[in-house]
Amino acid sequence: MAEPDEQPADEPTPGDEQRPGHERQPGTDLPNDERAWELPTLVPSAWVAFWPHPEPPTREEVGNAIAGWVGRELDVDAAQPEPDEGMLWAFVAKIPGILAPVVFWTERAVQADAGQLPDSAMAACRWVIGVQTVLEPGEAHAEYFHVMAMIAGAMPDVAGILDVTTARRFPRAELEQQFLVSDAVPNDEHLWSITAVTTTEDETAPMMLFTTGLARCGVPELEMLEVPGNLSQPAAVLMNHVASLLLEEAPPAPEEPLEVGPDAYVALVPWERVAQFVADEVPGSRAFREVAREDGDGSLMGVRAVICAPEKEGKFKPIWTWPRALVERMETGRVVLYASEHAAEASERRAQRTWPAFATAFASVRRAQDAAVHALADSAFHVQAPVGGADEHDRREQGWFVVHRFDGDTVEAALVDDPVTRQDMHAGDTVRIPRGDVSDWRVFLPDDSFGPDRSPELLAAVDRIRGLA
């Protein structure tokens, strides 16, 4: 998760003045229907592409590269923006597949330290190409993917891309894997980041978790308040699932139960109704937000939905609180959460595409002479696959299995937990799962865990624990 004080390394200039302050004054009467989640205006998205050459790219170079990628001459707006200070040029064009106009410009890269740009190729770039547009609500996942693929594909020299909204960096290798391989599909979770804020090192101290990026998709940013630090990871997983579901279907009215899995519910509540009961010194309180606003960040006073338990809690004065029971169940692995259609498809394709790395890592561990490393082959390799029938929303329960052996593109694996939707399957049942049924995989090594997005790192990590690197 991003650090609370993390800032983008190269903030583009065009359109900054358009970014709305979604402040909602404390005490304002809030509607109790879907209008409570209406954003005052659409929020633009911006990206910075790192240009590796000594000379800056020209307007013609960038325009021709984009035109070549989309397969036709660009429809350039006749009324071009005046470049701001530090910009060499700027132009606006209409891009097939993106409803709103797209702004392109170039400027000198801002010097970044190693913590901001850990990729050396990106850090060495002297020039950047800026891109900005407004993503279409309901199609934000597809348009985001289109923009990223366009920048990376049209300009193969680009060393990496910074998503300004989330401050996420995509080095060149990740761009190729996430956006340019033939079976790549939009991944919802690229659209937002999660920040965790705490004021103490005590692992049980209350934390505030919040998203950054959902507002540009036309839905409210999400929060979870007073979460104990030792439960922040399952809480973040729940937040990711809720965010993904909101991109697929409009949020329910405030305080109405939202089903996030079989027998799993939360409620979305405007922050004003929750923060008033949070102690001043705790992140997410009214006082905390006022300080942030005084420091120039009014975003925490805007249209934001707090993920709460499905009902108020407390005997004498019931209030909305974080979904303790659900998060604690998640910590024990006894919860199934729904995934959006977009997220499920993206996860499945990544898992199946990177299957050779998963299988190679298993074989390498199995060959290890060290008994402790060899034993990891019996416990560290997990796959996810459907276990139940479809529900009324055509969603299928996914189960996790511990891999015991490979047989070509099929694994023999044991179910980790009893399914919710299948009474005839139980933890420990062994089944054969073909690669085509796998929807995700994970490897849990002693010091780290790996999934499809980290498959190259997995092989290097296995070599290290075997003493081969």
MARDRENSE-769507 format. One line per field, with one value per residue (C-alpha): residue number from 1; x, y, z. Coordinates in Angstrom, 3 decimals. Last residue first. Layout:
N
n <- (NUM, ...)
east <- (X, ...)
north <- (Y, ...)
up <- (Z, ...)
end
This chain:
469
n <- (469, 468, 467, 466, 465, 464, 463, 462, 461, 460, 459, 458, 457, 456, 455, 454, 453, 452, 451, 450, 449, 448, 447, 446, 445, 444, 443, 442, 441, 440, 439, 438, 437, 436, 435, 434, 433, 432, 431, 430, 429, 428, 427, 426, 425, 424, 423, 422, 421, 420, 419, 418, 417, 416, 415, 414, 413, 412, 411, 410, 409, 408, 407, 406, 405, 404, 403, 402, 401, 400, 399, 398, 397, 396, 395, 394, 393, 392, 391, 390, 389, 388, 387, 386, 385, 384, 383, 382, 381, 380, 379, 378, 377, 376, 375, 374, 373, 372, 371, 370, 369, 368, 367, 366, 365, 364, 363, 362, 361, 360, 359, 358, 357, 356, 355, 354, 353, 352, 351, 350, 349, 348, 347, 346, 345, 344, 343, 342, 341, 340, 339, 338, 337, 336, 335, 334, 333, 332, 331, 330, 329, 328, 327, 326, 325, 324, 323, 322, 321, 320, 319, 318, 317, 316, 315, 314, 313, 312, 311, 310, 309, 308, 307, 306, 305, 304, 303, 302, 301, 300, 299, 298, 297, 296, 295, 294, 293, 292, 291, 290, 289, 288, 287, 286, 285, 284, 283, 282, 281, 280, 279, 278, 277, 276, 275, 274, 273, 272, 271, 270, 269, 268, 267, 266, 265, 264, 263, 262, 261, 260, 259, 258, 257, 256, 255, 254, 253, 252, 251, 250, 249, 248, 247, 246, 245, 244, 243, 242, 241, 240, 239, 238, 237, 236, 235, 234, 233, 232, 231, 230, 229, 228, 227, 226, 225, 224, 223, 222, 221, 220, 219, 218, 217, 216, 215, 214, 213, 212, 211, 210, 209, 208, 207, 206, 205, 204, 203, 202, 201, 200, 199, 198, 197, 196, 195, 194, 193, 192, 191, 190, 189, 188, 187, 186, 185, 184, 183, 182, 181, 180, 179, 178, 177, 176, 175, 174, 173, 172, 171, 170, 169, 168, 167, 166, 165, 164, 163, 162, 161, 160, 159, 158, 157, 156, 155, 154, 153, 152, 151, 150, 149, 148, 147, 146, 145, 144, 143, 142, 141, 140, 139, 138, 137, 136, 135, 134, 133, 132, 131, 130, 129, 128, 127, 126, 125, 124, 123, 122, 121, 120, 119, 118, 117, 116, 115, 114, 113, 112, 111, 110, 109, 108, 107, 106, 105, 104, 103, 102, 101, 100, 99, 98, 97, 96, 95, 94, 93, 92, 91, 90, 89, 88, 87, 86, 85, 84, 83, 82, 81, 80, 79, 78, 77, 76, 75, 74, 73, 72, 71, 70, 69, 68, 67, 66, 65, 64, 63, 62, 61, 60, 59, 58, 57, 56, 55, 54, 53, 52, 51, 50, 49, 48, 47, 46, 45, 44, 43, 42, 41, 40, 39, 38, 37, 36, 35, 34, 33, 32, 31, 30, 29, 28, 27, 26, 25, 24, 23, 22, 21, 20, 19, 18, 17, 16, 15, 14, 13, 12, 11, 10, 9, 8, 7, 6, 5, 4, 3, 2, 1)
east <- (21.878, 21.749, 21.512, 18.158, 16.530, 18.037, 16.972, 13.413, 13.473, 14.688, 11.869, 9.309, 10.602, 9.705, 6.201, 5.412, 2.104, 1.052, 1.340, 4.191, 4.626, 7.672, 10.082, 9.461, 7.938, 4.176, 3.371, 0.010, -2.195, -5.310, -8.285, -7.216, -9.746, -7.674, -4.615, -6.439, -7.408, -7.325, -8.989, -8.035, -10.497, -8.637, -11.274, -14.695, -16.824, -20.358, -22.047, -20.976, -21.958, -19.898, -16.867, -14.952, -11.412, -7.983, -8.973, -6.169, -4.309, -3.355, -2.286, -2.904, -0.836, 1.575, 0.895, 1.975, 2.021, 0.766, -0.748, -2.679, -6.158, -8.061, -11.752, -13.735, -17.491, -19.151, -20.956, -23.736, -25.681, -28.351, -25.602, -23.272, -22.323, -19.507, -15.801, -14.198, -10.360, -7.597, -4.101, -1.633, 2.073, 3.738, 2.661, 3.966, 6.576, 7.823, 9.158, 12.057, 13.230, 13.313, 14.924, 17.791, 18.501, 16.073, 14.521, 10.916, 11.693, 12.810, 9.779, 7.430, 9.210, 8.948, 5.213, 4.528, 6.742, 4.948, 1.525, 2.200, -0.403, -2.912, -2.709, -2.732, -5.759, -7.712, -6.964, -8.041, -11.259, -12.131, -11.405, -13.576, -16.466, -16.349, -15.110, -17.392, -15.880, -15.820, -15.134, -13.703, -10.016, -9.305, -8.470, -11.569, -13.725, -12.087, -12.834, -16.493, -17.023, -15.267, -17.103, -16.018, -18.537, -21.821, -23.376, -25.921, -26.309, -27.130, -26.635, -23.905, -23.613, -25.252, -26.033, -24.278, -20.844, -19.174, -17.312, -17.095, -18.208, -16.609, -17.935, -15.555, -13.956, -11.011, -10.148, -9.498, -5.722, -4.041, -2.545, -5.660, -7.680, -5.543, -5.942, -9.716, -9.729, -7.947, -10.322, -13.343, -11.891, -10.300, -7.017, -7.574, -6.609, -10.055, -11.880, -14.190, -17.945, -18.376, -16.347, -19.156, -22.096, -19.829, -18.064, -21.175, -22.139, -21.673, -23.019, -21.391, -22.600, -21.249, -23.627, -22.302, -20.106, -20.022, -23.742, -24.365, -26.719, -28.408, -26.794, -26.376, -28.176, -26.553, -23.417, -23.814, -22.755, -19.541, -17.202, -18.799, -17.985, -14.271, -14.229, -15.963, -13.437, -10.462, -11.879, -12.258, -8.615, -7.603, -9.472, -7.775, -4.406, -5.272, -6.186, -3.052, -3.430, -6.805, -9.401, -10.712, -12.095, -12.565, -12.694, -13.886, -13.703, -17.057, -17.859, -17.408, -14.285, -12.045, -13.473, -12.186, -8.540, -7.344, -8.707, -8.777, -7.653, -7.668, -5.952, -6.849, -3.962, -3.591, -0.172, 1.149, 3.591, 1.520, -0.263, -1.771, -2.672, -3.153, -3.378, -5.080, -4.524, -7.015, -7.537, -4.962, -7.204, -9.785, -7.475, -8.288, -7.330, -3.980, -4.235, -1.848, 0.728, 0.758, -0.951, 0.124, 3.195, 4.678, 3.917, 5.470, 8.720, 8.790, 8.441, 4.897, 4.986, 1.945, 1.464, -2.293, -3.523, -0.263, -0.077, 3.642, 4.766, 7.964, 11.070, 9.289, 11.228, 8.253, 6.248, 2.940, 2.647, 3.387, 1.261, -1.578, -1.584, -1.844, -4.620, -6.610, -6.314, -7.625, -10.429, -11.510, -11.473, -13.175, -16.063, -18.896, -17.940, -15.966, -12.377, -11.396, -8.112, -4.469, -1.149, 2.279, 5.473, 8.582, 12.157, 15.514, 15.120, 17.600, 14.980, 12.875, 15.764, 16.802, 13.386, 13.071, 11.430, 10.090, 12.395, 15.430, 14.945, 13.196, 14.400, 11.432, 11.450, 11.595, 8.365, 6.174, 2.485, -0.555, -4.214, -6.907, -10.485, -13.239, -14.791, -11.709, -11.899, -10.727, -8.555, -9.622, -6.671, -5.474, -1.998, 0.867, 4.397, 7.674, 6.191, 8.132, 5.576, 2.236, 1.782, -1.137, -3.918, -4.861, -8.159, -8.236, -8.596, -6.569, -8.340, -5.323, -4.549, -5.343, -4.176, -4.510, -0.824, 0.426, -1.536, -0.038, 3.495, 2.790, 1.502, 4.422, 7.057, 5.267, 5.057, 8.762, 10.346, 12.953, 16.653, 18.834, 16.635, 14.889, 11.362, 9.424, 5.642, 3.612, -0.078, -3.096, -6.706, -9.392, -12.146, -15.754, -17.800, -19.798, -19.713, -23.041, -22.779, -25.482, -27.742, -28.100, -30.519, -30.278, -29.586, -27.043, -27.867, -24.660, -23.281, -19.682, -19.250, -18.670, -15.354, -14.917, -12.164, -12.288, -9.253, -9.668, -6.736, -4.468, -5.671, -2.306, 0.595, 1.828, 3.050, 6.327, 7.367, 3.880, 3.561, 3.700, 2.847, 0.445, 2.652, 1.107, 0.000)
north <- (-17.039, -20.835, -21.058, -22.848, -19.895, -17.574, -19.626, -19.702, -15.901, -15.460, -17.664, -15.726, -12.333, -13.199, -14.321, -11.156, -10.215, -13.881, -14.111, -14.143, -14.208, -13.223, -14.263, -17.997, -18.560, -18.453, -19.045, -17.855, -18.758, -17.396, -18.430, -21.985, -23.883, -23.874, -25.136, -28.363, -29.095, -32.625, -32.991, -33.840, -33.176, -31.719, -29.144, -30.414, -30.823, -32.286, -29.275, -26.900, -23.216, -22.125, -24.241, -25.982, -24.633, -25.546, -27.969, -30.396, -30.327, -32.524, -30.196, -30.340, -28.810, -31.774, -33.765, -31.512, -32.480, -31.601, -28.146, -26.602, -25.539, -22.264, -22.109, -19.820, -19.467, -18.756, -15.577, -15.704, -13.025, -15.546, -17.846, -20.058, -23.514, -24.254, -25.020, -22.642, -22.539, -20.919, -22.387, -22.663, -23.537, -23.214, -26.390, -29.637, -28.129, -26.087, -29.327, -29.333, -25.989, -27.332, -30.615, -28.906, -30.965, -28.959, -30.778, -30.167, -26.452, -26.246, -28.193, -25.851, -22.761, -24.155, -24.815, -21.248, -19.786, -21.901, -20.790, -17.099, -16.899, -18.967, -16.784, -13.519, -14.629, -15.688, -12.513, -10.284, -12.240, -12.145, -8.431, -7.514, -9.746, -8.229, -10.460, -11.782, -12.565, -15.978, -15.891, -18.461, -17.699, -16.958, -13.308, -13.092, -14.021, -11.179, -8.804, -9.870, -9.590, -6.197, -4.423, -0.898, 0.975, 2.818, 3.852, 2.443, 4.576, 2.435, -1.069, -0.627, -1.534, -0.108, -2.611, -3.909, -3.308, -0.296, 0.722, 4.520, 6.276, 9.546, 12.660, 15.354, 16.345, 13.943, 15.636, 18.989, 18.625, 22.031, 21.720, 23.351, 20.629, 17.902, 19.493, 19.621, 15.973, 14.871, 16.977, 15.371, 11.948, 9.789, 9.162, 9.008, 11.977, 13.576, 10.429, 8.955, 9.386, 12.342, 10.444, 7.975, 10.108, 12.624, 9.827, 8.964, 5.314, 2.238, -0.919, -4.354, -7.894, -11.452, -14.435, -15.408, -12.498, -8.704, -8.147, -4.439, -3.599, -0.156, 2.497, 4.990, 4.065, 1.255, 1.843, 1.627, -1.695, -2.859, -0.145, -0.467, -4.197, -3.483, -0.965, -3.427, -6.145, -3.841, -2.677, -6.280, -6.978, -3.800, -4.976, -8.371, -6.556, -3.941, -6.509, -6.092, -2.322, -2.354, -0.745, 2.535, 3.749, 2.162, 4.504, 4.457, 7.144, 7.835, 6.653, 8.430, 6.539, 9.553, 9.446, 5.885, 6.943, 7.208, 4.735, 4.989, 3.041, 4.697, 2.896, 2.184, 0.940, -2.839, -2.945, -0.188, 1.792, 4.935, 7.624, 5.415, 5.938, 3.244, 4.277, 2.156, 2.692, 2.999, 2.356, -0.417, -2.578, -2.938, -4.902, -4.464, -7.446, -8.782, -11.783, -10.565, -9.126, -5.321, -4.051, -5.921, -7.825, -5.221, -2.381, -4.386, -4.803, -1.078, 0.092, 0.953, 3.447, 4.063, 7.624, 6.893, 9.942, 10.602, 7.165, 7.094, 5.342, 3.528, 3.577, 4.832, 3.545, 1.439, 4.605, 3.610, 0.481, 2.009, 5.118, 3.248, 0.350, 2.776, 4.786, 1.689, 0.114, 3.303, 3.433, -0.140, 0.277, 3.683, 2.370, 2.863, 6.482, 7.717, 8.588, 12.248, 12.856, 13.683, 12.645, 14.061, 13.101, 13.251, 14.356, 13.835, 10.112, 8.499, 7.835, 5.818, 3.536, 3.216, 1.955, 2.969, 6.257, 7.975, 6.243, 6.754, 10.508, 12.365, 15.270, 16.665, 15.618, 18.396, 18.966, 17.347, 17.608, 15.494, 16.227, 13.626, 14.523, 12.544, 9.360, 7.155, 4.136, 6.080, 9.007, 12.640, 14.986, 17.952, 19.452, 20.686, 21.981, 22.684, 22.850, 24.636, 27.393, 26.363, 25.428, 27.297, 24.838, 24.026, 25.155, 23.121, 19.874, 17.095, 14.127, 11.866, 10.106, 6.416, 3.090, 3.756, 2.935, 4.773, 7.858, 7.721, 7.538, 10.301, 12.637, 11.874, 12.447, 15.510, 17.161, 16.640, 14.290, 15.868, 15.319, 13.165, 10.092, 8.032, 9.543, 8.722, 8.678, 10.739, 9.954, 12.079, 11.324, 14.002, 14.144, 14.520, 17.073, 17.516, 13.772, 12.075, 9.527, 11.050, 11.093, 7.298, 7.811, 9.202, 12.759, 14.564, 17.650, 19.657, 19.630, 19.541, 21.210, 18.895, 19.446, 17.781, 20.168, 19.748, 19.251, 21.709, 23.866, 20.889, 20.636, 21.022, 20.971, 17.450, 16.250, 14.371, 12.500, 11.839, 12.298, 9.743, 11.122, 8.349, 5.548, 3.551, 0.000)
up <- (-6.701, -6.526, -2.725, -2.842, -1.046, -3.661, -6.667, -5.348, -4.996, -8.593, -9.873, -7.853, -9.011, -12.621, -11.471, -9.556, -11.200, -11.154, -7.365, -4.857, -1.101, 0.953, 3.692, 4.156, 0.704, 0.139, -3.543, -4.874, -7.822, -9.535, -11.700, -12.549, -14.661, -17.889, -15.999, -15.196, -11.574, -10.148, -6.758, -3.182, -0.350, 2.634, 3.508, 2.499, -0.586, -0.702, 0.912, -1.853, -1.683, 1.336, 0.502, 3.310, 3.482, 2.022, -0.759, -1.648, -4.985, -7.917, -10.666, -14.408, -17.216, -17.238, -14.084, -11.255, -7.579, -4.118, -4.734, -1.838, -2.990, -2.671, -3.536, -5.815, -5.550, -8.878, -9.922, -12.522, -10.609, -9.551, -8.271, -10.323, -9.099, -6.706, -6.508, -8.991, -8.943, -6.899, -6.749, -3.866, -3.687, -0.273, 1.544, 0.068, -2.262, 0.713, 2.220, -0.283, 1.121, 4.678, 3.563, 1.683, -1.436, -3.567, -6.539, -5.344, -4.952, -8.579, -9.800, -7.936, -9.320, -12.847, -12.438, -11.251, -13.992, -16.623, -15.243, -15.958, -18.731, -16.752, -13.650, -15.598, -17.617, -14.547, -12.612, -15.517, -16.025, -12.328, -12.041, -15.020, -13.935, -10.483, -7.694, -4.965, -1.597, 0.083, 3.810, 6.231, 5.728, 9.399, 8.690, 6.521, 9.498, 11.450, 8.580, 8.479, 12.241, 12.489, 9.690, 10.777, 12.914, 12.412, 15.719, 18.175, 21.308, 24.338, 22.985, 20.361, 16.681, 13.588, 10.855, 7.730, 9.312, 7.758, 4.597, 4.692, 1.520, 0.418, -1.295, -0.095, 3.196, 2.833, -0.473, 1.176, 1.124, 1.555, 5.042, 6.505, 4.801, 6.353, 9.783, 9.304, 8.266, 11.447, 13.568, 11.905, 12.693, 9.990, 11.807, 15.608, 17.800, 17.565, 18.677, 16.017, 16.630, 14.259, 11.655, 10.953, 9.822, 8.068, 6.174, 4.197, 4.940, 2.749, 4.397, 4.474, 3.838, 3.682, 3.666, 0.223, -0.877, -1.082, -0.518, 0.096, 2.954, 2.743, 4.955, 2.105, -1.122, -3.053, -5.122, -8.919, -10.453, -12.125, -10.857, -7.426, -7.373, -7.872, -5.045, -2.712, -3.585, -3.032, 0.310, 1.463, 0.609, 2.458, 5.564, 5.271, 5.359, 7.996, 10.625, 12.784, 12.525, 14.232, 11.912, 13.331, 9.978, 6.563, 3.577, -0.007, -2.699, -4.274, -7.818, -11.176, -12.240, -11.507, -7.977, -7.569, -7.742, -4.151, -1.635, 2.130, 5.188, 8.616, 11.457, 15.079, 17.255, 17.564, 15.884, 18.165, 16.010, 16.421, 14.402, 11.723, 8.085, 5.430, 1.775, -0.859, -4.576, -7.408, -11.111, -11.545, -9.372, -12.120, -14.429, -18.102, -20.294, -21.539, -23.872, -26.576, -24.187, -24.230, -21.080, -17.944, -19.100, -21.425, -19.055, -16.211, -18.127, -18.949, -15.339, -14.123, -11.270, -9.049, -7.773, -7.547, -9.446, -11.312, -12.917, -13.706, -16.889, -17.773, -19.953, -23.081, -26.108, -27.224, -27.943, -29.545, -27.437, -24.034, -24.555, -26.290, -23.835, -20.911, -22.569, -23.569, -20.102, -18.529, -21.084, -20.323, -16.524, -16.742, -18.852, -16.370, -15.846, -18.908, -18.028, -18.281, -20.113, -19.519, -21.043, -20.185, -21.966, -19.793, -20.330, -18.587, -17.957, -15.540, -12.853, -15.294, -16.222, -12.572, -11.397, -7.727, -8.716, -5.612, -3.154, -5.392, -5.432, -8.230, -10.365, -12.251, -15.878, -18.499, -20.365, -22.982, -23.836, -24.757, -23.916, -24.662, -25.630, -23.863, -25.275, -25.422, -27.768, -30.814, -29.685, -30.071, -29.881, -27.823, -28.238, -26.083, -26.653, -24.844, -21.364, -18.629, -18.185, -19.630, -23.271, -24.866, -25.537, -29.157, -30.640, -33.869, -31.951, -33.559, -35.124, -35.391, -38.644, -38.589, -37.206, -33.470, -32.937, -35.994, -35.018, -31.525, -32.935, -35.461, -32.758, -30.449, -33.108, -34.519, -31.093, -30.676, -28.179, -25.905, -26.688, -24.428, -24.980, -22.271, -22.347, -19.174, -19.626, -17.145, -16.724, -15.835, -14.945, -14.821, -12.167, -13.303, -11.397, -8.193, -7.442, -6.715, -3.893, -1.667, -4.711, -4.324, -1.436, 2.075, 1.022, 3.187, 5.214, 5.526, 9.056, 7.926, 4.518, 1.617, -0.086, -3.434, -4.487, -8.224, -10.449, -13.281, -12.219, -12.704, -16.287, -17.914, -15.410, -14.985, -11.557, -11.868, -8.731, -7.436, -3.667, -0.847, 2.583, 3.552, 2.163, -0.626, 0.000)
end
